[in-house]
């Protein structure tokens, strides 16, 4: 039995799993960030932030749980993406998977800062600035870890561009998305008071890959992987 006859089914399955996992990450992380964190946290106003957090502590806990679920899914999705792109270049696909998995670990470390906030809210003698510093620490660690995520996207973009079963324009958009995250991550580390958000403009490759995997990628892999073997 040839490789072209044995690889298509695992590739199709991995594409579907990856698409579903990426969709789940987008939903839970989006709700946690935009629906909870950005709603309850007022940048530069520690007292208002503490007041809002105390009034909606339950919602905040749900938000932290959502972030944690997204981080765990980041680790999980590394495997199906590895399987999906392994036929293109096993070494590069493995490196991309490790970047995603390690990023998920860094994200969990960042979330631990948020997880400590509820206990501070209930403690006596805790200054509002201490609570806000925990939230800022979460943001700093997360953004520093985005350098790994940026490399992951750039490597996926290379693999997509070189493959015969993913459109090359998807690969180009992934590389651009990775560069945007890299600029933001390095900006936080190297530039005091860095406030740009380049990734908000360049992130398009992420949802494009997710949608393509869900709509078409898991199906066309059967035909195109055989043709490229």
Secondary structure, DSSP 8 states (H G I E B T S, - for coil): --HHHHHHHHHHHHHHHHHHHHHHHHHHHHIIIIIIIHHH--TT-HHHHHHHHHHTHHHHHHHHHHHHHHHHHHHHHHHHHHHHHTTT-HHHHHHHHHHHHHHHHHHHHHHHHHHTHHHHHTSTT--HHHHHHHHHHHHHHHHHHHHHHHHHHHHHHHHHHH-SSS-HHHHHHHHHHHHHHHHHHHHHHHSTT----THHHHTHHHHHHHHHIIIIIHHHHHHHHHHH-
